[in-house]
């Protein structure tokens, strides 16, 4: 990595000044540098070079006095792409450098942990330390076996610290529960919005959601994530609205008008309408397809009965339109729903009746 500022650990000789100018020898070349210690002992320092040089974690160097006559210290690069930390972050920085001061395995763990919930990519690791691919994989597998990191992918390598993963799971769960407490009509949050909210890679987001679902700490249905104890409840007033919604669905209103028109007719919010529709779906009064297609379950039963008494083992789209009285706009989504439910199976332009 070409860098103009890096953090290092020094073995100091006598006579070196704090915050001094010095000469650095590395790779057979000399460079003018400024050395700033992190603490009084001067063991951990940040070095700013007059021009960018090629360094990696573990690179060795020597510091000479400003005239280049006397050796002041030998050192080892710990972070080849350091940034100037604020005062409040200096203690955290020293802990990080202490962790980087171990072997390759300790370095890999410290670097992965420093990336937080975003995870460590192979390209980031390659730029940080000149490890072979074999060593990168070996240390990653050792750390995963120790329960300290998760390997999300091998090709290319993508790592996530176990501590970061547990932190993310707690944050996701807390956020989902708070959103539903603050918005009683809310029916779940999409994984996509969670990913954007926490600015995390999709693989990390899905891994956390799957783990929370597996542990029973949240519900994940279709494209919605909900609290584990989420239950849809309706007030007496809402039961009346539910009865009206069910009647509209039975009459086929959901096919002839938009949900926005229904919302205006009932004078309720979009979130409330979605919650009540979800309750109808939960009670199996209404069936919903993948594309949002809604219809009353009683009407669906009648369609299924008609198919079973069709007299043949397949039906065309035109024949299905004639049988149901639906236009192509609604016949196609209904057929796709029937495919989804295992009532029919698509074969070219026809549907096989199962």
C-alpha positions as YAML, in Angstrom:
chain: A
units: angstrom
residues:
- id: 1
  name: UNK
  ca: [0.00, 0.00, 0.00]
- id: 2
  name: UNK
  ca: [1.30, 3.47, -0.86]
- id: 3
  name: UNK
  ca: [0.85, 5.66, 2.17]
- id: 4
  name: UNK
  ca: [2.08, 8.97, 3.51]
- id: 5
  name: UNK
  ca: [0.96, 8.41, 7.10]
- id: 6
  name: UNK
  ca: [1.15, 5.20, 9.14]
- id: 7
  name: UNK
  ca: [1.14, 4.02, 12.75]
- id: 8
  name: UNK
  ca: [4.05, 1.99, 14.08]
- id: 9
  name: UNK
  ca: [5.70, 0.56, 17.17]
- id: 10
  name: UNK
  ca: [9.23, 1.73, 18.01]
- id: 11
  name: UNK
  ca: [12.16, 0.30, 19.88]
- id: 12
  name: UNK
  ca: [13.71, 3.60, 20.90]
- id: 13
  name: UNK
  ca: [17.35, 4.48, 21.36]
- id: 14
  name: UNK
  ca: [18.63, 7.22, 23.66]
- id: 15
  name: UNK
  ca: [18.36, 10.83, 22.56]
- id: 16
  name: UNK
  ca: [15.25, 10.70, 20.41]
- id: 17
  name: UNK
  ca: [12.99, 13.69, 20.90]
- id: 18
  name: UNK
  ca: [9.19, 13.65, 21.15]
- id: 19
  name: UNK
  ca: [7.42, 14.98, 18.06]
- id: 20
  name: UNK
  ca: [10.76, 15.15, 16.24]
- id: 21
  name: UNK
  ca: [11.76, 15.41, 12.63]
- id: 22
  name: UNK
  ca: [13.80, 12.42, 11.55]
- id: 23
  name: UNK
  ca: [14.99, 10.39, 8.60]
- id: 24
  name: UNK
  ca: [13.40, 7.02, 7.87]
- id: 25
  name: UNK
  ca: [15.23, 4.21, 6.05]
- id: 26
  name: UNK
  ca: [13.04, 1.65, 4.29]
- id: 27
  name: UNK
  ca: [13.67, -0.52, 1.25]
- id: 28
  name: UNK
  ca: [17.13, 0.94, 0.77]
- id: 29
  name: UNK
  ca: [15.84, 4.52, 0.60]
- id: 30
  name: UNK
  ca: [15.71, 7.45, 3.00]
- id: 31
  name: UNK
  ca: [12.73, 9.73, 3.57]
- id: 32
  name: UNK
  ca: [12.12, 12.80, 5.67]
- id: 33
  name: UNK
  ca: [9.46, 12.16, 8.33]
- id: 34
  name: UNK
  ca: [7.73, 13.68, 11.33]
- id: 35
  name: UNK
  ca: [7.24, 11.40, 14.33]
- id: 36
  name: UNK
  ca: [4.39, 12.01, 16.80]
- id: 37
  name: UNK
  ca: [4.05, 9.67, 19.82]
- id: 38
  name: UNK
  ca: [0.63, 8.57, 21.08]
- id: 39
  name: UNK
  ca: [1.78, 8.43, 24.71]
- id: 40
  name: UNK
  ca: [4.77, 9.61, 26.80]
- id: 41
  name: UNK
  ca: [6.76, 6.39, 26.43]
- id: 42
  name: UNK
  ca: [6.73, 6.87, 22.67]
- id: 43
  name: UNK
  ca: [6.28, 3.15, 21.96]
- id: 44
  name: UNK
  ca: [3.36, 3.73, 19.60]
- id: 45
  name: UNK
  ca: [3.82, 6.57, 17.13]
- id: 46
  name: UNK
  ca: [2.29, 8.06, 14.02]
- id: 47
  name: UNK
  ca: [4.75, 8.79, 11.25]
- id: 48
  name: UNK
  ca: [4.08, 11.26, 8.46]
- id: 49
  name: UNK
  ca: [6.36, 10.89, 5.45]
- id: 50
  name: UNK
  ca: [7.27, 13.75, 3.12]
- id: 51
  name: UNK
  ca: [6.01, 11.69, 0.19]
- id: 52
  name: UNK
  ca: [4.04, 8.41, -0.16]
- id: 53
  name: UNK
  ca: [5.97, 5.17, 0.30]
- id: 54
  name: UNK
  ca: [5.08, 1.47, -0.04]
- id: 55
  name: UNK
  ca: [4.41, -0.06, 3.40]
- id: 56
  name: UNK
  ca: [2.32, -2.91, 4.83]
- id: 57
  name: UNK
  ca: [1.52, -4.27, 8.26]
- id: 58
  name: UNK
  ca: [4.72, -5.78, 9.61]
- id: 59
  name: UNK
  ca: [7.09, -3.74, 7.43]
- id: 60
  name: UNK
  ca: [10.33, -2.94, 9.25]
- id: 61
  name: UNK
  ca: [12.21, 0.39, 9.17]
- id: 62
  name: UNK
  ca: [14.77, 2.48, 11.06]
- id: 63
  name: UNK
  ca: [14.65, 6.09, 12.24]
- id: 64
  name: UNK
  ca: [17.77, 8.23, 12.14]
- id: 65
  name: UNK
  ca: [18.39, 11.70, 13.53]
- id: 66
  name: UNK
  ca: [17.53, 14.64, 11.18]
- id: 67
  name: UNK
  ca: [21.06, 14.64, 9.75]
- id: 68
  name: UNK
  ca: [20.98, 10.86, 9.19]
- id: 69
  name: UNK
  ca: [24.09, 10.26, 11.28]
- id: 70
  name: UNK
  ca: [22.78, 8.37, 14.31]
- id: 71
  name: UNK
  ca: [20.17, 5.65, 14.72]
- id: 72
  name: UNK
  ca: [17.27, 6.73, 16.92]
- id: 73
  name: UNK
  ca: [14.96, 3.72, 16.72]
- id: 74
  name: UNK
  ca: [13.91, 0.62, 14.81]
- id: 75
  name: UNK
  ca: [10.25, 0.14, 14.15]
- id: 76
  name: UNK
  ca: [7.46, -2.03, 12.74]
- id: 77
  name: UNK
  ca: [4.49, -0.75, 10.77]
- id: 78
  name: UNK
  ca: [1.16, -1.63, 12.43]
- id: 79
  name: UNK
  ca: [-1.40, 0.37, 10.44]
- id: 80
  name: UNK
  ca: [-0.19, 1.39, 6.97]
- id: 81
  name: UNK
  ca: [-3.12, 3.76, 6.34]
- id: 82
  name: UNK
  ca: [-3.58, 5.57, 9.63]
- id: 83
  name: UNK
  ca: [-5.70, 8.67, 10.17]
- id: 84
  name: UNK
  ca: [-5.18, 11.29, 12.81]
- id: 85
  name: UNK
  ca: [-7.47, 10.30, 15.71]
- id: 86
  name: UNK
  ca: [-9.30, 12.84, 17.84]
- id: 87
  name: UNK
  ca: [-8.40, 13.13, 21.49]
- id: 88
  name: UNK
  ca: [-11.46, 11.18, 22.59]
- id: 89
  name: UNK
  ca: [-10.46, 8.28, 20.32]
- id: 90
  name: UNK
  ca: [-6.79, 8.10, 21.31]
- id: 91
  name: UNK
  ca: [-7.31, 5.40, 23.97]
- id: 92
  name: UNK
  ca: [-9.28, 3.28, 21.52]
- id: 93
  name: UNK
  ca: [-6.52, 3.77, 18.96]
- id: 94
  name: UNK
  ca: [-3.87, 2.52, 21.38]
- id: 95
  name: UNK
  ca: [-5.92, -0.62, 22.08]
- id: 96
  name: UNK
  ca: [-6.16, -1.23, 18.33]
- id: 97
  name: UNK
  ca: [-2.41, -0.80, 17.86]
- id: 98
  name: UNK
  ca: [-1.72, -3.11, 20.80]
- id: 99
  name: UNK
  ca: [-3.88, -5.77, 19.14]
- id: 100
  name: UNK
  ca: [-2.14, -5.27, 15.79]
- id: 101
  name: UNK
  ca: [1.18, -5.81, 17.53]
- id: 102
  name: UNK
  ca: [0.58, -9.56, 17.83]
- id: 103
  name: UNK
  ca: [1.01, -12.17, 15.14]
- id: 104
  name: UNK
  ca: [-0.81, -12.58, 11.84]
- id: 105
  name: UNK
  ca: [-3.85, -14.21, 13.46]
- id: 106
  name: UNK
  ca: [-4.18, -11.43, 16.07]
- id: 107
  name: UNK
  ca: [-3.75, -8.81, 13.37]
- id: 108
  name: UNK
  ca: [-6.53, -10.34, 11.24]
- id: 109
  name: UNK
  ca: [-8.94, -10.40, 14.17]
- id: 110
  name: UNK
  ca: [-8.16, -6.80, 15.17]
- id: 111
  name: UNK
  ca: [-8.55, -5.57, 11.59]
- id: 112
  name: UNK
  ca: [-11.85, -7.44, 11.12]
- id: 113
  name: UNK
  ca: [-13.20, -6.03, 14.38]
- id: 114
  name: UNK
  ca: [-12.18, -2.52, 13.36]
- id: 115
  name: UNK
  ca: [-14.40, -2.77, 10.25]
- id: 116
  name: UNK
  ca: [-17.50, -3.20, 12.41]
- id: 117
  name: UNK
  ca: [-20.79, -4.25, 10.82]
- id: 118
  name: UNK
  ca: [-19.55, -3.50, 7.29]
- id: 119
  name: UNK
  ca: [-17.13, -6.44, 7.43]
- id: 120
  name: UNK
  ca: [-13.64, -6.87, 5.99]
- id: 121
  name: UNK
  ca: [-13.18, -7.54, 2.27]
- id: 122
  name: UNK
  ca: [-10.28, -9.42, 0.74]
- id: 123
  name: UNK
  ca: [-9.15, -6.36, -1.20]
- id: 124
  name: UNK
  ca: [-8.97, -4.36, 2.06]
- id: 125
  name: UNK
  ca: [-6.92, -7.12, 3.67]
- id: 126
  name: UNK
  ca: [-4.58, -7.32, 0.66]
- id: 127
  name: UNK
  ca: [-3.92, -3.59, 0.87]
- id: 128
  name: UNK
  ca: [-3.27, -3.78, 4.62]
- id: 129
  name: UNK
  ca: [-0.98, -6.82, 4.95]
- id: 130
  name: UNK
  ca: [1.07, -8.73, 2.39]
- id: 131
  name: UNK
  ca: [-0.22, -12.18, 3.37]
- id: 132
  name: UNK
  ca: [-0.46, -15.00, 0.87]
- id: 133
  name: UNK
  ca: [-3.94, -16.24, -0.09]
- id: 134
  name: UNK
  ca: [-3.17, -19.50, 1.71]
- id: 135
  name: UNK
  ca: [-2.32, -17.66, 4.95]
- id: 136
  name: UNK
  ca: [-5.37, -15.38, 4.67]
- id: 137
  name: UNK
  ca: [-7.67, -18.37, 4.41]
- id: 138
  name: UNK
  ca: [-5.85, -20.35, 7.09]
- id: 139
  name: UNK
  ca: [-6.04, -17.62, 9.73]
- id: 140
  name: UNK
  ca: [-9.64, -16.83, 8.83]
- id: 141
  name: UNK
  ca: [-10.63, -20.47, 9.29]
- id: 142
  name: UNK
  ca: [-8.78, -20.64, 12.61]
- id: 143
  name: UNK
  ca: [-10.61, -17.54, 13.87]
- id: 144
  name: UNK
  ca: [-13.96, -18.90, 12.71]
- id: 145
  name: UNK
  ca: [-13.26, -22.18, 14.51]
- id: 146
  name: UNK
  ca: [-12.52, -20.13, 17.65]
- id: 147
  name: UNK
  ca: [-15.91, -18.41, 17.31]
- id: 148
  name: UNK
  ca: [-14.35, -14.98, 16.82]
- id: 149
  name: UNK
  ca: [-15.29, -14.22, 13.21]
- id: 150
  name: UNK
  ca: [-17.72, -15.38, 10.52]
- id: 151
  name: UNK
  ca: [-16.57, -16.17, 6.98]
- id: 152
  name: UNK
  ca: [-19.39, -14.96, 4.74]
- id: 153
  name: UNK
  ca: [-17.63, -15.88, 1.48]
- id: 154
  name: UNK
  ca: [-14.29, -17.47, 0.53]
- id: 155
  name: UNK
  ca: [-14.02, -16.25, -3.07]
- id: 156
  name: UNK
  ca: [-13.43, -13.42, -2.50]
- id: 157
  name: UNK
  ca: [-12.84, -13.58, 1.24]
- id: 158
  name: UNK
  ca: [-15.36, -11.55, 3.25]
- id: 159
  name: UNK
  ca: [-15.15, -11.57, 7.04]
- id: 160
  name: UNK
  ca: [-17.31, -10.28, 9.88]
- id: 161
  name: UNK
  ca: [-16.29, -10.18, 13.55]
- id: 162
  name: UNK
  ca: [-18.55, -12.14, 15.88]
- id: 163
  name: UNK
  ca: [-18.70, -9.16, 18.25]
- id: 164
  name: UNK
  ca: [-19.87, -6.90, 15.40]
- id: 165
  name: UNK
  ca: [-22.44, -9.48, 14.31]
- id: 166
  name: UNK
  ca: [-23.91, -9.76, 17.82]
- id: 167
  name: UNK
  ca: [-24.00, -5.96, 18.13]
- id: 168
  name: UNK
  ca: [-25.83, -5.70, 14.79]
- id: 169
  name: UNK
  ca: [-28.39, -8.33, 15.77]
- id: 170
  name: UNK
  ca: [-29.19, -6.45, 18.97]
- id: 171
  name: UNK
  ca: [-29.46, -3.12, 17.10]
- id: 172
  name: UNK
  ca: [-31.72, -4.59, 14.41]
- id: 173
  name: UNK
  ca: [-34.02, -6.20, 16.92]
- id: 174
  name: UNK
  ca: [-34.20, -3.04, 19.05]
- id: 175
  name: UNK
  ca: [-34.92, -0.84, 16.03]
- id: 176
  name: UNK
  ca: [-37.68, -3.13, 14.71]
- id: 177
  name: UNK
  ca: [-39.38, -3.31, 18.11]
- id: 178
  name: UNK
  ca: [-39.15, 0.46, 18.64]
- id: 179
  name: UNK
  ca: [-40.62, 1.23, 15.22]
- id: 180
  name: UNK
  ca: [-43.62, -0.98, 15.93]
- id: 181
  name: UNK
  ca: [-44.09, 0.56, 19.40]
- id: 182
  name: UNK
  ca: [-44.00, 4.06, 17.94]
- id: 183
  name: UNK
  ca: [-46.22, 3.21, 14.94]
- id: 184
  name: UNK
  ca: [-49.04, 0.87, 16.00]
- id: 185
  name: UNK
  ca: [-50.34, 0.51, 12.42]
- id: 186
  name: UNK
  ca: [-46.95, -0.54, 11.05]
- id: 187
  name: UNK
  ca: [-46.88, -4.04, 9.56]
- id: 188
  name: UNK
  ca: [-43.24, -4.95, 9.33]
- id: 189
  name: UNK
  ca: [-40.12, -3.34, 7.87]
- id: 190
  name: UNK
  ca: [-38.49, -4.48, 4.63]
- id: 191
  name: UNK
  ca: [-34.96, -5.94, 4.72]
- id: 192
  name: UNK
  ca: [-34.00, -3.35, 2.09]
- id: 193
  name: UNK
  ca: [-34.94, -0.44, 4.37]
- id: 194
  name: UNK
  ca: [-33.06, -2.03, 7.28]
- id: 195
  name: UNK
  ca: [-29.97, -2.38, 5.12]
- id: 196
  name: UNK
  ca: [-30.19, 1.30, 4.14]
- id: 197
  name: UNK
  ca: [-30.85, 2.40, 7.73]
- id: 198
  name: UNK
  ca: [-27.77, 0.63, 9.12]
- id: 199
  name: UNK
  ca: [-25.61, 1.02, 5.98]
- id: 200
  name: UNK
  ca: [-24.56, -2.60, 5.85]
- id: 201
  name: UNK
  ca: [-23.81, -5.02, 2.98]
- id: 202
  name: UNK
  ca: [-26.74, -7.15, 1.85]
- id: 203
  name: UNK
  ca: [-25.01, -10.39, 2.87]
- id: 204
  name: UNK
  ca: [-24.48, -9.10, 6.42]
- id: 205
  name: UNK
  ca: [-28.08, -7.90, 6.66]
- id: 206
  name: UNK
  ca: [-29.56, -11.22, 5.50]
- id: 207
  name: UNK
  ca: [-27.25, -13.24, 7.75]
- id: 208
  name: UNK
  ca: [-28.36, -11.23, 10.80]
- id: 209
  name: UNK
  ca: [-32.06, -11.46, 9.93]
- id: 210
  name: UNK
  ca: [-31.84, -15.23, 9.37]
- id: 211
  name: UNK
  ca: [-30.07, -15.68, 12.72]
- id: 212
  name: UNK
  ca: [-32.68, -13.58, 14.56]
- id: 213
  name: UNK
  ca: [-35.49, -15.53, 12.92]
- id: 214
  name: UNK
  ca: [-33.86, -18.87, 13.72]
- id: 215
  name: UNK
  ca: [-33.45, -17.86, 17.37]
- id: 216
  name: UNK
  ca: [-37.08, -16.72, 17.58]
- id: 217
  name: UNK
  ca: [-36.10, -13.09, 18.22]
- id: 218
  name: UNK
  ca: [-38.10, -11.74, 15.27]
- id: 219
  name: UNK
  ca: [-40.57, -12.79, 12.57]
- id: 220
  name: UNK
  ca: [-39.61, -12.66, 8.89]
- id: 221
  name: UNK
  ca: [-42.41, -13.34, 6.44]
- id: 222
  name: UNK
  ca: [-42.19, -12.68, 2.71]
- id: 223
  name: UNK
  ca: [-40.54, -9.23, 2.52]
- id: 224
  name: UNK
  ca: [-41.45, -7.98, 6.02]
- id: 225
  name: UNK
  ca: [-39.59, -8.19, 9.32]
- id: 226
  name: UNK
  ca: [-41.63, -7.93, 12.55]
- id: 227
  name: UNK
  ca: [-41.10, -8.25, 16.33]
- id: 228
  name: UNK
  ca: [-41.25, -11.84, 17.60]
- id: 229
  name: UNK
  ca: [-44.36, -11.14, 19.68]
- id: 230
  name: UNK
  ca: [-46.17, -9.22, 16.94]
- id: 231
  name: UNK
  ca: [-49.89, -9.88, 16.74]
- id: 232
  name: UNK
  ca: [-52.43, -7.95, 14.69]
- id: 233
  name: UNK
  ca: [-55.36, -6.81, 16.84]
- id: 234
  name: UNK
  ca: [-58.49, -4.89, 15.88]
- id: 235
  name: UNK
  ca: [-60.74, -2.58, 17.88]
- id: 236
  name: UNK
  ca: [-64.57, -2.90, 17.64]
- id: 237
  name: UNK
  ca: [-64.53, 0.02, 15.18]
- id: 238
  name: UNK
  ca: [-61.90, -1.71, 13.09]
- id: 239
  name: UNK
  ca: [-63.91, -4.96, 13.11]
- id: 240
  name: UNK
  ca: [-66.64, -3.05, 11.29]
- id: 241
  name: UNK
  ca: [-64.09, -1.82, 8.75]
- id: 242
  name: UNK
  ca: [-62.81, -5.39, 8.38]
- id: 243
  name: UNK
  ca: [-66.32, -6.61, 7.61]
- id: 244
  name: UNK
  ca: [-66.66, -3.91, 4.94]
- id: 245
  name: UNK
  ca: [-63.24, -4.79, 3.47]
- id: 246
  name: UNK
  ca: [-64.20, -8.46, 3.35]
- id: 247
  name: UNK
  ca: [-67.46, -7.60, 1.59]
- id: 248
  name: UNK
  ca: [-65.60, -5.44, -0.94]
- id: 249
  name: UNK
  ca: [-63.17, -8.28, -1.56]
- id: 250
  name: UNK
  ca: [-66.01, -10.80, -2.03]
- id: 251
  name: UNK
  ca: [-67.65, -8.47, -4.55]
- id: 252
  name: UNK
  ca: [-64.37, -8.18, -6.40]
- id: 253
  name: UNK
  ca: [-63.84, -4.49, -5.53]
- id: 254
  name: UNK
  ca: [-60.12, -5.08, -5.02]
- id: 255
  name: UNK
  ca: [-59.88, -5.98, -8.70]
- id: 256
  name: UNK
  ca: [-61.86, -2.99, -9.99]
- id: 257
  name: UNK
  ca: [-60.49, -0.18, -7.80]
- id: 258
  name: UNK
  ca: [-57.10, 0.62, -6.33]
- id: 259
  name: UNK
  ca: [-56.29, 0.21, -2.64]
- id: 260
  name: UNK
  ca: [-55.81, 3.99, -2.55]
- id: 261
  name: UNK
  ca: [-59.44, 4.45, -3.63]
- id: 262
  name: UNK
  ca: [-60.57, 1.99, -0.96]
- id: 263
  name: UNK
  ca: [-58.48, 3.86, 1.62]
- id: 264
  name: UNK
  ca: [-60.17, 7.15, 0.72]
- id: 265
  name: UNK
  ca: [-63.59, 5.54, 0.76]
- id: 266
  name: UNK
  ca: [-63.02, 4.16, 4.28]
- id: 267
  name: UNK
  ca: [-61.18, 7.32, 5.43]
- id: 268
  name: UNK
  ca: [-58.26, 5.50, 7.00]
- id: 269
  name: UNK
  ca: [-54.48, 5.86, 6.70]
- id: 270
  name: UNK
  ca: [-52.39, 3.72, 4.36]
- id: 271
  name: UNK
  ca: [-50.65, 2.03, 7.30]
- id: 272
  name: UNK
  ca: [-54.00, 1.24, 8.91]
- id: 273
  name: UNK
  ca: [-55.41, -0.18, 5.67]
- id: 274
  name: UNK
  ca: [-52.32, -2.36, 5.24]
- id: 275
  name: UNK
  ca: [-52.63, -3.58, 8.84]
- id: 276
  name: UNK
  ca: [-56.31, -4.47, 8.40]
- id: 277
  name: UNK
  ca: [-55.63, -6.23, 5.09]
- id: 278
  name: UNK
  ca: [-52.86, -8.17, 6.83]
- id: 279
  name: UNK
  ca: [-55.38, -9.20, 9.49]
- id: 280
  name: UNK
  ca: [-57.80, -10.43, 6.81]
- id: 281
  name: UNK
  ca: [-54.94, -12.42, 5.29]
- id: 282
  name: UNK
  ca: [-54.02, -13.80, 8.72]
- id: 283
  name: UNK
  ca: [-57.66, -14.88, 9.26]
- id: 284
  name: UNK
  ca: [-57.58, -16.50, 5.79]
- id: 285
  name: UNK
  ca: [-60.43, -14.33, 4.58]
- id: 286
  name: UNK
  ca: [-58.27, -12.85, 1.83]
- id: 287
  name: UNK
  ca: [-55.48, -14.46, -0.21]
- id: 288
  name: UNK
  ca: [-52.54, -12.43, -1.48]
- id: 289
  name: UNK
  ca: [-50.23, -13.33, -4.35]
- id: 290
  name: UNK
  ca: [-46.55, -12.42, -4.66]
- id: 291
  name: UNK
  ca: [-47.33, -9.32, -6.72]
- id: 292
  name: UNK
  ca: [-49.87, -8.02, -4.20]
- id: 293
  name: UNK
  ca: [-52.91, -9.54, -5.99]
- id: 294
  name: UNK
  ca: [-55.77, -9.84, -3.46]
- id: 295
  name: UNK
  ca: [-59.00, -11.82, -3.60]
- id: 296
  name: UNK
  ca: [-61.49, -13.34, -1.19]
- id: 297
  name: UNK
  ca: [-60.76, -16.93, -0.17]
- id: 298
  name: UNK
  ca: [-64.42, -17.96, -0.75]
- id: 299
  name: UNK
  ca: [-64.19, -16.77, -4.34]
- id: 300
  name: UNK
  ca: [-60.86, -18.59, -4.73]
- id: 301
  name: UNK
  ca: [-62.49, -21.82, -3.46]
- id: 302
  name: UNK
  ca: [-65.16, -21.44, -6.15]
- id: 303
  name: UNK
  ca: [-62.49, -21.01, -8.85]
- id: 304
  name: UNK
  ca: [-60.63, -24.11, -7.61]
- id: 305
  name: UNK
  ca: [-63.88, -26.10, -7.64]
- id: 306
  name: UNK
  ca: [-64.52, -24.98, -11.23]
- id: 307
  name: UNK
  ca: [-61.03, -26.08, -12.25]
- id: 308
  name: UNK
  ca: [-61.45, -29.51, -10.65]
- id: 309
  name: UNK
  ca: [-64.71, -30.00, -12.51]
- id: 310
  name: UNK
  ca: [-63.29, -28.68, -15.79]
- id: 311
  name: UNK
  ca: [-63.19, -32.12, -17.34]
- id: 312
  name: UNK
  ca: [-59.65, -31.84, -18.72]
- id: 313
  name: UNK
  ca: [-56.23, -31.82, -17.07]
- id: 314
  name: UNK
  ca: [-55.22, -28.47, -18.60]
- id: 315
  name: UNK
  ca: [-56.71, -25.07, -19.35]
- id: 316
  name: UNK
  ca: [-55.62, -22.18, -21.59]
- id: 317
  name: UNK
  ca: [-55.54, -18.52, -20.54]
- id: 318
  name: UNK
  ca: [-58.46, -17.75, -22.87]
- id: 319
  name: UNK
  ca: [-60.52, -20.59, -21.38]
- id: 320
  name: UNK
  ca: [-59.66, -19.48, -17.86]
- id: 321
  name: UNK
  ca: [-60.72, -15.90, -18.66]
- id: 322
  name: UNK
  ca: [-64.05, -17.17, -19.98]
- id: 323
  name: UNK
  ca: [-64.57, -19.43, -16.95]
- id: 324
  name: UNK
  ca: [-63.89, -16.69, -14.38]
- id: 325
  name: UNK
  ca: [-65.17, -13.67, -16.29]
- id: 326
  name: UNK
  ca: [-61.86, -11.87, -15.63]
- id: 327
  name: UNK
  ca: [-59.88, -9.73, -18.02]
- id: 328
  name: UNK
  ca: [-56.30, -10.75, -18.88]
- id: 329
  name: UNK
  ca: [-55.08, -8.07, -16.42]
- id: 330
  name: UNK
  ca: [-56.53, -10.06, -13.50]
- id: 331
  name: UNK
  ca: [-56.59, -13.58, -14.97]
- id: 332
  name: UNK
  ca: [-52.77, -13.77, -15.23]
- id: 333
  name: UNK
  ca: [-52.06, -12.77, -11.58]
- id: 334
  name: UNK
  ca: [-54.77, -15.23, -10.44]
- id: 335
  name: UNK
  ca: [-53.20, -18.04, -12.44]
- id: 336
  name: UNK
  ca: [-49.80, -17.18, -10.96]
- id: 337
  name: UNK
  ca: [-51.37, -17.32, -7.49]
- id: 338
  name: UNK
  ca: [-52.85, -20.73, -8.31]
- id: 339
  name: UNK
  ca: [-49.38, -21.84, -9.44]
- id: 340
  name: UNK
  ca: [-47.99, -20.56, -6.14]
- id: 341
  name: UNK
  ca: [-50.62, -22.50, -4.18]
- id: 342
  name: UNK
  ca: [-49.96, -25.71, -6.12]
- id: 343
  name: UNK
  ca: [-53.41, -25.78, -7.78]
- id: 344
  name: UNK
  ca: [-52.00, -25.38, -11.29]
- id: 345
  name: UNK
  ca: [-48.62, -25.63, -13.00]
- id: 346
  name: UNK
  ca: [-47.56, -23.59, -15.99]
- id: 347
  name: UNK
  ca: [-46.76, -25.48, -19.19]
- id: 348
  name: UNK
  ca: [-46.18, -23.09, -22.10]
- id: 349
  name: UNK
  ca: [-49.35, -21.12, -22.81]
- id: 350
  name: UNK
  ca: [-51.50, -23.57, -20.80]
- id: 351
  name: UNK
  ca: [-51.89, -24.48, -17.14]
- id: 352
  name: UNK
  ca: [-51.85, -28.10, -15.97]
- id: 353
  name: UNK
  ca: [-54.55, -28.71, -13.35]
- id: 354
  name: UNK
  ca: [-53.01, -30.62, -10.44]
...
